[in-house]
Amino acid sequence: MKNIDHLVSQINAYKQQIPLPIKLKEVAEKFTDLLFNVLFDTQTDASEGINALHDHFDKMVTLACWNPFANCQSICKVYLSDLPFILEKLHMDAKAILEGDPASRTLEEVYLSYPGFYAVAIYRLAHSLHFLNFPLVPRLMTEYAHSKTGIDIHRGASIGESFCIDHGTGVVIGETAVIRNKVKIYQGVTLGALSVKKEMAKIKRHPTIEDQVTIYANATILGGKTIIGSHSIIGGNTWVTSSIPPNSSVFHTPEIKIKDNAK
């Protein structure tokens, strides 16, 4: 019994070092699901949904807002007032996917089945909350979308209008990436940093993608000073670490050898 008491005291001592209410993850995921349904599901009553969002927000404030002077509760009203603006942007994203993907047939199909749209939707919902300085929850929201789609978009990234992610698995968009309007990217694309040193946390580490750029599968674009000029095409499997002028095409040419096994 004494050994058990000692073990419990050791565990509790570690728990006291970091405030870590695991339930926050569950509540944040439910909040994310509810947000998506309130915005898009015609069978979810908007009025009831808004009230439920308030209740979930109260729970998150209790679990996540550890600074008693932060007044996190006041954030909820400001955040919810942003939802129509976010919804308008998401409709533009969905239309960009419909127009840019020959396989898509209807907007309903995009909303219900496209992982790229879902990941961007949760990013935009988390991005607004992130800049209201609500602790931890925006990160949990984008990681929830990451777990469901395989698409990792940092909540702090800056993404313009009519953004299209096609297929999407393996896409990584870093914290200080800037993506302008009408950009289209495919699966496996990384917008990353040349260096991941901790002292670089406050500087721009990730690239800027200008208007109407298309980036094909598995391309890697790195560096805070790297700018991909407007109307450019970045081919699949390319590795880009310096700026590209507007209206450029960048391609990787692999060496392919075919052996005739019949000989």
Secondary structure by P-SEA (a helix, b strand, c coil): caaaaaaaaaaaaaaaacccccaaaaaaaaaaaaaaaaaccccccaaaaaaaaaaaaaaaaaccccccccccccaaaaaaaaaaaaaaaaaaaaaaaaacccccccaaaaacccaaaaaaaaaaaaaaaaaacccaaaaaaaaaaaaaccbbbbcccccccccccccccbbbbcccbbbccbbbbccccccccccccccccccccbbbbccbbbbccbbbbbcccccccccbbbccccccccccccbbbbbbbbbbbbbcccc
